[in-house]
């Protein structure tokens, strides 16, 4: 089904489908992430080839699909340097990360003081502990920065949040041992992908409305030109035999971008990360291949 547009087929995501597709217990991400894919893993796992030579994920985010698949070879990347340094810290120094997290307090005073820390001057383990703490205690698990690359998410109100999940961190560290970690543009990351490889693109989504955009996870953002570059990159990869899967919103512009040369499937998802309660709930997203 190529270029299905508004008539794209509808697929309901379910935990049962994931259990059937995976056939095994899967890894769990150590980060919460806006637009994370844990609830859509059934459909993603079903679409992901199991015999890929190398798995590429240039917008790694929370890494839900990577940790579920746990491929033998992987290239994980993002333009968010702090995110990749966090993965490196967990990969290479997980016990140090755990040790730091155990010392952190869940109070507004500690949160705001720690948020202002000049974290980029620290080690990868320092960055990982900073990033994970703010992720677990900040409002809605958001990662958002201003134009000066300063993290500006307010304190979150939780009941006894789990700041340090030792078992998950150690499991993720073991999975990351198989992965190369890069800070680079998505087109550069997949430049060497070839026949037999699998690329999963989960970019910042095209917003469905003016108030639903979550592209400020870097100071640069991700605009219309980037979305077009992504489409062109996916098309080139497919032509040279790379298996490609993309996620995006069901915005009309996304349907138009992928109307020719791609299969489009609709999936139902529930999004809880939004500043307005009225904007949360079940929405339609697209899986494109």
Backbone as JSON, one array per atom type, in Angstrom:
{
  "sequence": "XXXXXXXXXXXXXXXXXXXXXXXXXXXXXXXXXXXXXXXXXXXXXXXXXXXXXXXXXXXXXXXXXXXXXXXXXXXXXXXXXXXXXXXXXXXXXXXXXXXXXXXXXXXXXXXXXXXXXXXXXXXXXXXXXXXXXXXXXXXXXXXXXXXXXXXXXXXXXXXXXXXXXXXXXXXXXXXXXXXXXXXXXXXXXXXXXXXXXXXXXXXXXXXXXXXXXXXXXXXXXXXXXXXXXXXXXXXXXXXXXXXXXXXXXXXXXXXXXXXXXXXXXXXXXXXXXXXXXXXXXXXXXXXXX",
  "N": [[0.85, -1.19, 0.0], [1.02, 1.87, -1.14], [1.51, 5.31, -0.61], [-0.92, 5.96, 0.82], [-2.16, 8.05, 2.17], [-4.87, 9.91, 3.65], [-6.45, 7.67, 3.83], [-5.08, 5.73, 5.09], [-4.23, 2.58, 6.59], [-5.57, 1.5, 9.72], [-4.15, 0.63, 12.81], [-4.35, -0.92, 15.89], [-2.53, -0.46, 18.83], [-1.24, -2.73, 21.23], [-0.52, -4.38, 24.35], [-0.61, -7.13, 24.23], [-0.08, -7.72, 21.57], [2.58, -6.99, 21.5], [3.79, -8.89, 23.18], [3.39, -11.18, 21.68], [4.82, -10.52, 19.42], [7.45, -10.15, 20.33], [8.22, -12.35, 21.91], [9.77, -12.69, 24.12], [11.06, -11.52, 27.26], [11.59, -8.04, 27.49], [13.97, -5.29, 27.43], [13.87, -2.33, 29.49], [13.58, 1.16, 29.11], [15.69, 3.63, 30.74], [15.01, 6.23, 30.93], [12.31, 8.6, 31.01], [10.41, 9.85, 28.26], [9.28, 12.4, 26.15], [6.91, 11.57, 23.78], [7.78, 8.97, 23.78], [8.11, 5.45, 22.93], [7.09, 3.16, 24.21], [4.46, 2.19, 24.54], [3.76, 1.6, 21.95], [5.27, -0.52, 21.21], [4.53, -3.08, 20.42], [3.62, -2.92, 17.73], [5.87, -1.74, 16.58], [7.86, -3.66, 17.05], [6.83, -5.72, 15.55], [7.14, -4.71, 13.01], [9.86, -4.43, 12.8], [12.8, -5.82, 11.42], [14.31, -8.95, 12.28], [16.72, -9.89, 11.51], [18.58, -8.01, 10.88], [21.7, -6.57, 9.95], [22.99, -4.35, 11.16], [21.61, -2.14, 13.52], [20.23, 1.03, 13.32], [19.55, 4.04, 15.02], [18.87, 7.19, 14.74], [17.57, 9.23, 16.16], [17.56, 8.83, 19.11], [16.33, 9.3, 21.64], [14.39, 8.08, 24.31], [14.98, 5.47, 23.7], [13.35, 3.15, 23.51], [12.67, 1.12, 21.58], [15.19, 0.15, 20.86], [16.14, -0.9, 23.35], [14.27, -2.88, 23.68], [14.62, -4.58, 21.44], [17.38, -5.15, 21.59], [19.71, -5.38, 19.77], [22.5, -7.06, 18.15], [24.41, -5.45, 17.0], [24.63, -1.96, 16.97], [23.97, 1.47, 16.16], [23.54, 4.33, 17.81], [22.2, 7.56, 18.06], [22.03, 11.18, 18.41], [21.3, 14.68, 18.18], [21.3, 15.96, 20.52], [23.58, 16.58, 22.73], [23.91, 16.23, 25.51], [22.14, 14.17, 26.07], [23.3, 11.98, 24.68], [25.75, 11.88, 26.01], [24.77, 11.12, 28.46], [23.91, 8.5, 27.89], [26.44, 7.43, 27.35], [27.62, 7.69, 29.87], [26.06, 5.91, 31.4], [26.59, 3.56, 30.02], [29.4, 3.18, 30.33], [30.1, 3.81, 32.98], [28.28, 2.89, 34.98], [27.99, 2.23, 37.72], [29.08, 4.41, 39.06], [27.27, 6.37, 38.28], [24.94, 5.41, 39.52], [25.76, 5.59, 42.19], [25.93, 8.38, 42.53], [23.25, 9.18, 42.04], [21.93, 8.08, 44.23], [22.49, 9.85, 46.22], [21.05, 12.14, 45.83], [18.48, 14.56, 46.54], [14.91, 14.78, 46.78], [13.57, 17.54, 46.55], [12.18, 20.82, 46.09], [14.07, 22.86, 46.47], [16.59, 21.59, 46.23], [16.32, 20.63, 43.63], [16.07, 22.97, 41.95], [18.49, 24.24, 42.46], [20.3, 22.29, 41.59], [19.56, 22.08, 38.94], [20.66, 24.34, 37.8], [23.31, 23.83, 37.61], [26.56, 23.85, 36.11], [26.71, 21.66, 34.07], [27.87, 20.68, 31.75], [30.59, 20.8, 31.97], [31.31, 18.64, 33.42], [32.02, 15.08, 33.96], [31.05, 12.26, 31.84], [29.6, 10.53, 33.46], [28.77, 12.31, 35.45], [27.1, 13.99, 33.93], [25.17, 12.11, 33.18], [24.0, 11.41, 35.68], [22.95, 13.89, 36.44], [21.16, 14.37, 34.3], [19.38, 12.17, 34.48], [18.32, 12.5, 37.06], [16.94, 15.0, 36.81], [15.16, 14.25, 34.83], [13.57, 12.38, 36.15], [12.42, 13.86, 38.15], [11.56, 16.32, 37.25], [8.94, 18.36, 35.77], [6.54, 16.37, 34.32], [8.47, 14.74, 33.13], [9.77, 16.04, 31.09], [12.26, 17.1, 28.71], [13.62, 20.08, 28.05], [14.99, 22.95, 26.58], [16.2, 26.37, 26.52], [17.08, 29.01, 24.17], [19.67, 29.43, 24.87], [20.56, 26.99, 25.55], [19.92, 26.18, 28.11], [18.53, 24.2, 30.56], [15.13, 24.26, 31.34], [12.86, 23.23, 32.6], [10.24, 23.11, 34.99], [10.04, 22.13, 38.5], [8.71, 18.93, 39.29], [5.71, 17.53, 40.67], [5.51, 14.82, 42.47], [4.67, 11.66, 44.01], [6.87, 10.25, 45.97], [9.02, 9.66, 43.87], [10.9, 7.38, 41.8], [14.11, 7.78, 41.78], [16.52, 6.47, 41.4], [16.8, 3.64, 39.75], [18.24, 0.88, 40.14], [18.46, -1.75, 39.03], [17.36, -1.49, 36.44], [19.08, 0.43, 35.34], [21.54, -0.97, 35.34], [20.9, -3.09, 33.61], [20.38, -1.67, 31.26], [22.91, -0.6, 30.85], [24.34, -2.89, 30.2], [23.08, -3.57, 27.77], [23.77, -1.36, 26.22], [26.44, -1.78, 25.83], [26.81, -2.94, 23.42], [26.51, -0.99, 21.57], [27.34, 1.75, 19.4], [27.81, 5.14, 20.09], [26.78, 8.3, 19.09], [27.04, 11.84, 18.46], [25.41, 13.59, 16.23], [24.08, 14.78, 13.08], [21.13, 13.33, 11.68], [21.29, 12.47, 8.97], [24.0, 12.16, 8.53], [24.6, 10.16, 10.36], [23.42, 7.83, 9.28], [24.76, 7.47, 6.96], [26.52, 5.42, 6.24], [24.93, 3.2, 6.27], [23.77, 0.15, 4.89], [22.63, -2.38, 2.52], [20.66, -4.78, 4.13], [20.82, -3.66, 6.62], [18.98, -1.96, 9.28], [17.05, 0.88, 9.82], [15.63, 2.99, 12.16], [13.69, 5.77, 12.4], [12.74, 8.21, 14.61], [11.76, 11.06, 14.78], [11.55, 14.47, 16.16], [8.16, 15.23, 16.33], [6.0, 16.48, 13.72], [4.0, 19.12, 14.7], [0.57, 18.78, 15.71], [-0.94, 20.92, 16.34], [-0.65, 24.42, 17.15], [0.06, 24.49, 19.81], [1.14, 22.08, 20.51], [3.76, 21.37, 20.1], [6.87, 19.75, 20.61], [9.57, 20.27, 20.01], [11.74, 21.47, 21.16], [13.94, 20.18, 22.35], [16.51, 20.51, 21.79], [18.46, 23.51, 21.43], [18.22, 24.32, 18.85], [16.02, 23.23, 17.53], [13.62, 21.54, 15.31], [12.65, 21.78, 12.2], [10.45, 22.43, 9.32], [12.08, 22.16, 7.03], [13.94, 20.32, 7.95], [12.29, 18.1, 8.29], [11.68, 17.54, 5.63], [14.24, 16.93, 4.66], [14.63, 14.61, 6.1], [12.68, 12.9, 5.0], [13.72, 12.71, 2.37], [16.18, 11.5, 2.92], [15.33, 9.02, 3.95], [14.14, 7.98, 1.67], [16.36, 7.67, -0.04], [17.8, 5.75, 1.41], [16.08, 3.52, 1.26], [16.21, 2.99, -1.47], [18.74, 1.96, -1.73], [18.55, -0.48, -0.5], [18.27, -0.57, 2.26], [16.4, -1.32, 5.14], [13.71, 0.54, 6.34], [12.02, 2.35, 8.88], [9.73, 4.72, 10.04], [8.46, 7.0, 12.48], [5.83, 9.34, 13.05], [3.73, 12.23, 13.51], [0.19, 12.45, 12.71], [-0.24, 14.62, 11.12], [-1.44, 16.61, 8.38], [0.64, 17.53, 6.68], [2.65, 15.64, 7.05], [1.52, 13.32, 5.98], [1.38, 14.18, 3.33], [4.1, 14.5, 2.73], [5.03, 11.86, 2.67], [3.53, 10.62, 0.74], [4.14, 9.41, -1.68], [5.85, 6.53, -2.63], [6.08, 5.3, -0.15], [4.79, 3.2, 2.48], [2.04, 3.72, 4.61], [0.88, 3.43, 7.88], [-1.68, 3.76, 10.28], [-1.62, 4.26, 13.77], [-2.97, 3.92, 17.01], [-2.42, 5.94, 19.77], [-1.67, 6.95, 23.16], [-1.03, 10.01, 24.53], [0.54, 11.51, 27.19], [2.12, 13.61, 27.82], [1.86, 16.85, 27.9], [1.41, 20.33, 28.24], [-1.13, 21.21, 28.6], [-4.03, 19.83, 29.93], [-6.24, 19.24, 28.37], [-5.18, 18.6, 25.96], [-4.13, 16.12, 26.12], [-4.31, 12.51, 25.75], [-5.94, 9.97, 23.66], [-4.57, 9.7, 20.44], [-3.97, 9.73, 16.88], [-1.18, 8.32, 15.35], [1.49, 7.94, 12.92], [3.03, 5.18, 11.31], [5.61, 4.66, 9.12], [6.89, 3.2, 6.23]],
  "CA": [[0.0, 0.0, 0.0], [1.89, 3.01, -1.27], [0.85, 6.6, -0.7], [-2.3, 5.78, 1.2], [-2.71, 9.31, 2.63], [-5.88, 9.88, 4.69], [-7.08, 6.35, 3.91], [-4.1, 4.78, 5.62], [-4.82, 1.55, 7.42], [-5.53, 1.75, 11.15], [-3.67, -0.49, 13.6], [-4.42, -0.64, 17.31], [-1.38, -0.96, 19.59], [-1.65, -3.44, 22.44], [0.55, -5.11, 25.01], [-0.67, -8.51, 23.78], [0.64, -7.79, 20.31], [4.01, -6.92, 21.79], [4.22, -10.17, 23.72], [3.43, -12.13, 20.58], [5.88, -10.14, 18.49], [8.79, -10.24, 20.9], [8.47, -13.71, 22.34], [10.72, -12.72, 25.22], [11.05, -10.32, 28.1], [12.4, -7.01, 26.86], [14.57, -4.29, 28.28], [13.08, -1.15, 29.78], [14.41, 2.37, 29.11], [15.91, 4.24, 32.06], [14.52, 7.6, 30.86], [11.02, 8.96, 30.46], [10.69, 10.69, 27.11], [8.11, 12.89, 25.42], [6.79, 10.83, 22.54], [8.38, 7.65, 23.91], [7.4, 4.44, 22.15], [6.86, 1.91, 24.93], [3.12, 1.66, 24.32], [3.64, 1.15, 20.56], [6.31, -1.5, 20.94], [3.98, -4.23, 19.71], [3.64, -2.67, 16.3], [7.25, -1.49, 16.16], [8.56, -4.94, 17.04], [6.3, -6.5, 14.43], [7.67, -4.13, 11.78], [11.33, -4.43, 12.81], [13.42, -7.08, 11.02], [15.14, -9.57, 13.33], [17.97, -10.37, 10.92], [19.36, -6.86, 10.4], [23.13, -6.6, 10.27], [23.22, -3.27, 12.12], [20.45, -1.33, 13.85], [20.53, 2.46, 13.44], [18.48, 4.9, 15.53], [19.5, 8.51, 14.8], [16.88, 10.07, 17.13], [17.39, 7.74, 20.05], [15.37, 9.61, 22.7], [14.43, 7.13, 25.41], [15.54, 4.2, 23.23], [12.47, 2.02, 23.85], [12.78, 0.02, 20.62], [16.53, -0.43, 20.99], [16.24, -1.74, 24.54], [13.41, -4.05, 23.48], [15.25, -5.47, 20.46], [18.74, -5.47, 22.02], [20.43, -5.92, 18.61], [23.91, -7.39, 18.37], [25.19, -4.28, 16.59], [23.74, -0.8, 16.9], [24.48, 2.84, 16.16], [22.54, 5.2, 18.41], [22.69, 8.93, 17.92], [21.12, 12.29, 18.6], [22.01, 15.96, 18.2], [21.3, 16.4, 21.92], [24.85, 16.06, 23.26], [23.75, 15.78, 26.89], [21.49, 12.86, 26.03], [24.28, 10.97, 24.3], [26.7, 11.75, 27.12], [24.08, 10.33, 29.47], [24.04, 7.09, 27.48], [27.83, 7.02, 27.54], [27.85, 7.53, 31.3], [25.43, 4.67, 31.85], [27.3, 2.46, 29.37], [30.78, 2.99, 30.77], [30.32, 4.06, 34.41], [26.95, 2.82, 35.57], [28.04, 2.21, 39.18], [29.29, 5.78, 39.5], [25.98, 7.05, 38.09], [24.06, 4.94, 40.58], [26.24, 6.16, 43.44], [25.53, 9.79, 42.6], [21.79, 9.29, 42.13], [21.52, 7.72, 45.58], [22.73, 10.96, 47.14], [20.25, 13.31, 45.47], [17.26, 14.76, 47.31], [13.72, 15.19, 46.03], [12.98, 18.75, 47.12], [12.28, 21.93, 45.13], [15.31, 23.61, 46.68], [17.69, 20.83, 45.61], [16.06, 20.55, 42.19], [16.39, 24.21, 41.24], [19.93, 24.48, 42.6], [20.98, 21.3, 40.77], [19.22, 22.39, 37.55], [21.52, 25.42, 37.33], [24.71, 23.39, 37.62], [27.28, 23.86, 34.82], [26.92, 20.22, 33.96], [28.64, 20.32, 30.57], [31.99, 20.72, 32.35], [31.51, 17.41, 34.18], [32.27, 13.82, 33.24], [29.85, 11.63, 31.31], [28.82, 10.02, 34.6], [28.13, 13.47, 36.07], [26.0, 14.39, 33.05], [24.13, 11.09, 33.27], [23.3, 11.54, 36.95], [22.19, 15.15, 36.33], [20.08, 14.2, 33.33], [18.41, 11.2, 35.0], [17.63, 13.12, 38.19], [15.99, 15.99, 36.32], [14.15, 13.52, 34.08], [12.67, 11.69, 37.07], [11.81, 14.77, 39.12], [11.03, 17.5, 36.59], [7.54, 18.31, 35.36], [6.13, 15.47, 33.24], [9.59, 14.06, 32.49], [10.18, 16.77, 29.89], [13.58, 17.69, 28.53], [13.39, 21.27, 27.24], [16.01, 23.98, 26.8], [15.97, 27.64, 25.83], [18.04, 29.29, 23.09], [21.02, 29.38, 25.44], [20.78, 25.59, 25.92], [19.73, 26.02, 29.55], [17.37, 23.38, 30.9], [14.21, 25.18, 32.0], [11.63, 22.55, 33.03], [10.02, 23.31, 36.42], [9.98, 21.0, 39.42], [7.51, 18.12, 39.19], [5.1, 17.13, 41.94], [5.27, 13.38, 42.46], [4.68, 10.96, 45.3], [8.02, 9.35, 46.11], [9.5, 9.19, 42.57], [12.08, 6.51, 41.79], [15.22, 8.51, 41.17], [17.59, 5.53, 41.05], [16.36, 2.27, 39.5], [19.54, 0.24, 39.93], [18.36, -2.9, 38.14], [17.16, -1.02, 35.07], [20.31, 1.09, 34.89], [22.55, -1.98, 35.04], [20.45, -3.81, 32.42], [20.59, -0.79, 30.13], [24.35, -0.52, 30.65], [24.74, -4.11, 29.48], [22.59, -3.47, 26.4], [24.51, -0.31, 25.53], [27.79, -2.25, 25.53], [26.81, -3.36, 22.01], [26.12, 0.15, 20.74], [28.17, 2.92, 19.16], [27.04, 6.32, 20.47], [27.25, 9.44, 18.31], [26.33, 13.12, 18.43], [25.51, 14.03, 14.85], [22.86, 14.91, 12.3], [20.61, 12.01, 11.3], [21.74, 12.09, 7.64], [25.39, 11.71, 8.67], [24.6, 8.91, 11.14], [23.02, 6.69, 8.46], [25.46, 7.54, 5.68], [27.16, 4.15, 5.93], [23.96, 2.09, 6.32], [23.7, -0.53, 3.6], [21.68, -3.48, 2.38], [20.64, -5.68, 5.28], [20.72, -2.88, 7.86], [17.66, -1.46, 9.62], [17.08, 2.24, 10.37], [14.38, 3.48, 12.73], [13.67, 7.21, 12.61], [11.67, 8.72, 15.48], [12.15, 12.45, 14.92], [10.54, 15.34, 16.76], [6.98, 15.15, 15.48], [5.32, 17.66, 13.2], [2.91, 19.36, 15.65], [-0.81, 18.76, 15.23], [-1.49, 22.25, 16.58], [0.39, 25.39, 17.55], [0.41, 24.31, 21.22], [1.52, 20.69, 20.78], [5.11, 21.12, 19.62], [7.91, 19.42, 21.58], [10.81, 20.21, 19.26], [12.78, 22.26, 21.82], [14.84, 19.37, 23.16], [17.78, 21.18, 21.59], [18.22, 24.93, 21.21], [18.04, 24.55, 17.42], [14.7, 22.81, 17.08], [13.54, 20.63, 14.15], [11.61, 22.44, 11.44], [9.91, 21.84, 8.09], [13.18, 21.75, 6.14], [14.5, 19.09, 8.51], [11.35, 17.01, 7.98], [11.86, 17.22, 4.22], [15.54, 16.23, 4.55], [14.44, 13.27, 6.64], [11.97, 12.14, 3.96], [14.65, 12.45, 1.28], [17.16, 10.54, 3.41], [14.66, 7.72, 4.01], [13.96, 7.51, 0.29], [17.67, 7.21, -0.53], [18.14, 4.51, 2.09], [15.26, 2.45, 0.7], [16.69, 2.7, -2.82], [19.95, 1.13, -1.67], [18.28, -1.76, 0.14], [18.17, -0.48, 3.72], [15.03, -1.37, 5.64], [13.47, 1.81, 7.02], [10.76, 2.56, 9.57], [9.65, 6.06, 10.62], [7.28, 7.4, 13.26], [5.57, 10.77, 13.05], [2.33, 12.56, 13.79], [-0.73, 12.29, 11.58], [-0.48, 15.94, 10.52], [-1.58, 16.55, 6.92], [1.91, 17.73, 6.0], [3.39, 14.38, 7.09], [0.9, 12.45, 4.98], [1.78, 14.67, 2.02], [5.53, 14.23, 2.55], [5.28, 10.44, 2.42], [2.44, 10.12, -0.09], [4.67, 8.62, -2.79], [7.01, 5.68, -2.37], [6.09, 4.8, 1.22], [3.57, 2.65, 3.08], [1.64, 4.46, 5.81], [-0.07, 2.76, 8.76], [-2.11, 4.55, 11.43], [-1.63, 3.57, 15.06], [-3.59, 4.69, 18.07], [-1.5, 6.11, 20.9], [-2.1, 7.87, 24.21], [0.06, 10.9, 24.9], [0.3, 12.13, 28.49], [3.04, 14.73, 28.0], [1.43, 18.1, 27.32], [1.2, 21.3, 29.31], [-2.57, 21.38, 28.76], [-4.7, 18.55, 30.13], [-7.19, 19.0, 27.29], [-4.46, 18.13, 24.78], [-3.65, 14.77, 26.37], [-5.28, 11.47, 25.47], [-5.73, 9.12, 22.5], [-4.39, 10.38, 19.17], [-3.49, 8.87, 15.8], [0.18, 8.56, 14.85], [1.79, 7.22, 11.69], [4.23, 4.38, 11.09], [5.88, 4.82, 7.7], [7.97, 2.31, 5.8]],
  "C": [[0.88, 1.23, 0.0], [1.07, 4.28, -1.37], [-0.6, 6.56, -0.32], [-2.96, 7.06, 1.69], [-3.75, 9.13, 3.7], [-6.53, 8.51, 4.86], [-6.14, 5.3, 4.47], [-4.76, 3.8, 6.56], [-4.6, 1.85, 8.9], [-5.1, 0.48, 11.88], [-3.74, -0.1, 15.06], [-3.21, -1.26, 18.02], [-1.87, -1.63, 20.86], [-0.47, -4.17, 23.03], [0.56, -6.57, 24.57], [0.11, -8.68, 22.48], [2.14, -7.78, 20.54], [4.52, -8.25, 22.31], [4.32, -11.21, 22.63], [4.61, -11.83, 19.67], [7.26, -10.41, 19.05], [9.16, -11.65, 21.32], [9.44, -13.81, 23.5], [10.57, -11.45, 26.04], [12.0, -9.29, 27.5], [12.97, -6.04, 27.87], [13.66, -3.08, 28.43], [13.98, 0.07, 29.77], [14.59, 2.93, 30.52], [15.45, 5.69, 32.1], [13.06, 7.64, 30.45], [11.29, 9.89, 29.28], [9.4, 11.11, 26.43], [8.04, 12.21, 24.07], [7.43, 9.46, 22.58], [7.49, 6.57, 23.33], [7.07, 3.15, 22.9], [5.47, 1.33, 24.64], [2.9, 1.19, 22.89], [4.63, 0.05, 20.21], [5.79, -2.71, 20.19], [4.07, -4.07, 18.21], [5.05, -2.41, 15.78], [8.04, -2.79, 16.08], [8.11, -5.8, 15.86], [6.91, -6.01, 13.11], [9.18, -4.23, 11.68], [11.87, -5.79, 12.37], [14.31, -7.63, 12.13], [16.52, -9.98, 12.81], [18.84, -9.22, 10.4], [20.82, -6.98, 10.83], [23.46, -5.57, 11.35], [21.94, -2.48, 12.28], [20.89, 0.12, 14.02], [19.32, 3.18, 14.01], [19.05, 6.3, 15.73], [18.82, 9.51, 15.72], [16.56, 9.17, 18.34], [16.39, 8.05, 21.17], [15.51, 8.67, 23.88], [14.88, 5.74, 25.02], [14.67, 2.99, 23.46], [12.63, 0.85, 22.89], [14.15, -0.64, 20.69], [16.61, -1.36, 22.19], [15.34, -2.97, 24.45], [14.07, -5.06, 22.54], [16.6, -6.0, 20.93], [19.54, -6.11, 20.88], [21.89, -6.18, 18.93], [24.83, -6.23, 17.98], [24.24, -3.11, 16.44], [24.55, 0.49, 16.83], [23.35, 3.73, 16.65], [23.07, 6.62, 18.41], [21.6, 9.94, 18.22], [21.95, 13.56, 18.48], [22.04, 16.55, 19.6], [22.53, 15.78, 22.6], [24.7, 15.55, 24.69], [23.07, 14.42, 26.96], [22.5, 11.76, 25.69], [25.35, 10.8, 25.38], [26.07, 10.97, 28.28], [24.16, 8.85, 29.14], [25.46, 6.58, 27.67], [28.14, 6.81, 29.02], [27.28, 6.24, 31.83], [26.16, 3.46, 31.25], [28.63, 2.15, 30.05], [31.01, 3.11, 32.26], [29.02, 3.98, 35.19], [26.99, 2.84, 37.1], [28.29, 3.6, 39.74], [28.0, 6.59, 39.37], [25.02, 6.69, 39.21], [24.46, 5.56, 41.92], [25.84, 7.63, 43.6], [24.03, 9.93, 42.8], [21.28, 8.99, 43.54], [21.67, 8.88, 46.56], [21.79, 12.14, 46.91], [18.93, 13.35, 46.23], [16.11, 15.19, 46.41], [13.04, 16.34, 46.76], [13.08, 19.85, 46.07], [13.6, 22.68, 45.25], [16.49, 22.91, 46.0], [17.54, 20.82, 44.1], [16.52, 21.81, 41.47], [17.88, 24.56, 41.35], [20.72, 23.55, 41.66], [20.75, 21.58, 39.28], [20.17, 23.42, 36.96], [22.99, 25.04, 37.24], [25.31, 23.45, 36.2], [27.69, 22.43, 34.5], [27.81, 19.84, 32.78], [30.14, 20.22, 30.87], [32.32, 19.43, 33.09], [31.84, 16.22, 33.32], [30.96, 13.29, 32.66], [28.97, 11.07, 32.43], [28.11, 11.16, 35.31], [26.91, 13.92, 35.25], [24.85, 13.4, 33.15], [23.33, 11.22, 34.56], [22.43, 12.79, 36.96], [20.95, 14.96, 35.47], [18.99, 13.28, 33.89], [17.63, 11.8, 36.16], [16.57, 14.1, 37.72], [14.86, 15.33, 35.54], [13.12, 12.88, 35.01], [11.92, 12.64, 37.99], [11.25, 16.05, 38.52], [9.6, 17.29, 36.11], [7.35, 17.4, 34.15], [7.28, 14.76, 32.54], [10.11, 14.76, 31.25], [11.67, 17.09, 29.9], [13.39, 18.85, 27.57], [14.45, 22.3, 27.6], [15.62, 25.24, 26.07], [17.06, 27.84, 24.77], [19.48, 29.28, 23.57], [21.39, 27.98, 25.91], [20.7, 25.36, 27.43], [18.43, 25.26, 29.8], [16.41, 24.22, 31.74], [12.87, 24.55, 32.4], [11.44, 22.75, 34.53], [9.97, 22.0, 37.2], [8.65, 20.26, 39.25], [7.0, 17.7, 40.56], [4.71, 15.66, 41.87], [5.2, 12.86, 43.89], [5.81, 9.95, 45.28], [8.51, 8.81, 44.77], [10.75, 8.31, 42.72], [13.19, 7.23, 41.04], [16.3, 7.55, 40.67], [17.03, 4.11, 40.97], [17.61, 1.46, 39.13], [19.47, -0.9, 38.93], [18.22, -2.47, 36.69], [18.42, -0.36, 34.53], [21.38, 0.06, 34.53], [22.18, -2.79, 33.79], [20.68, -2.97, 31.16], [22.08, -0.63, 29.82], [24.85, -1.72, 29.86], [24.3, -4.06, 28.02], [23.39, -2.46, 25.59], [25.94, -0.72, 25.2], [27.92, -2.63, 24.06], [26.62, -2.19, 21.05], [27.23, 1.17, 20.6], [27.29, 4.14, 19.39], [27.63, 7.56, 19.83], [26.41, 10.68, 18.57], [26.49, 13.66, 17.02], [24.13, 14.14, 14.23], [22.43, 13.54, 11.78], [21.14, 11.55, 9.94], [23.19, 11.59, 7.66], [25.44, 10.35, 9.36], [24.33, 7.7, 10.26], [23.76, 6.63, 7.14], [26.06, 6.21, 5.27], [26.2, 2.95, 6.0], [23.81, 1.49, 4.93], [22.67, -1.64, 3.61], [21.8, -4.44, 3.56], [20.59, -4.97, 6.61], [19.28, -2.4, 8.05], [17.8, -0.1, 10.29], [15.7, 2.59, 10.89], [14.53, 4.95, 13.03], [12.47, 7.57, 13.48], [11.97, 10.19, 15.77], [11.19, 13.23, 15.8], [9.36, 15.45, 15.81], [6.58, 16.51, 14.92], [4.12, 17.92, 14.11], [1.54, 19.32, 14.98], [-1.49, 20.1, 15.42], [-0.36, 23.14, 17.05], [0.85, 25.18, 18.98], [0.94, 22.92, 21.53], [2.95, 20.37, 20.38], [6.06, 20.83, 20.78], [9.25, 19.3, 20.87], [11.96, 20.92, 19.96], [13.66, 21.42, 22.75], [16.29, 19.7, 22.83], [17.46, 22.64, 21.32], [17.91, 25.24, 19.75], [16.64, 24.21, 16.94], [14.77, 21.88, 15.87], [12.36, 21.1, 13.31], [11.21, 21.73, 10.16], [11.01, 21.38, 7.14], [13.83, 20.47, 6.62], [13.61, 17.9, 8.19], [11.48, 16.6, 6.51], [13.18, 16.49, 3.99], [15.42, 14.8, 5.03], [13.74, 12.39, 5.62], [12.92, 11.76, 2.83], [15.7, 11.42, 1.68], [16.56, 9.13, 3.46], [14.48, 7.14, 2.61], [15.26, 6.96, -0.28], [18.06, 5.88, 0.11], [17.37, 3.34, 1.5], [15.77, 2.03, -0.69], [17.94, 1.84, -2.8], [19.79, -0.1, -0.77], [18.27, -1.76, 1.65], [16.7, -0.54, 4.12], [14.81, -0.19, 6.59], [12.09, 1.79, 7.66], [10.81, 3.95, 10.2], [8.39, 6.18, 11.44], [7.09, 8.89, 13.08], [4.1, 10.99, 13.38], [1.49, 12.35, 12.54], [-1.1, 13.63, 10.96], [-0.59, 15.82, 9.01], [-0.26, 16.71, 6.17], [2.77, 16.47, 6.0], [2.82, 13.42, 6.06], [1.32, 12.87, 3.57], [3.25, 14.35, 1.73], [5.78, 12.79, 2.1], [4.22, 9.8, 1.53], [2.93, 9.22, -1.22], [5.89, 7.83, -2.35], [7.1, 5.09, -0.98], [4.75, 4.15, 1.56], [3.29, 3.4, 4.38], [0.62, 3.64, 6.59], [-0.41, 3.68, 9.92], [-2.09, 3.69, 12.68], [-2.24, 4.5, 16.09], [-2.67, 4.74, 19.27], [-2.11, 7.07, 21.91], [-0.9, 8.7, 24.63], [-0.3, 11.65, 26.17], [1.16, 13.36, 28.71], [2.53, 15.92, 27.21], [1.14, 19.06, 28.46], [-0.28, 21.55, 29.57], [-3.25, 20.01, 28.87], [-5.64, 18.22, 28.98], [-6.52, 18.45, 26.04], [-3.91, 16.73, 24.97], [-4.72, 13.76, 26.0], [-4.95, 10.73, 24.2], [-5.62, 9.97, 21.24], [-3.94, 9.35, 18.14], [-2.07, 9.29, 15.41], [0.4, 7.7, 13.63], [3.07, 6.41, 11.82], [4.43, 4.28, 9.59], [7.06, 3.93, 7.32], [8.07, 2.29, 4.27]]
}
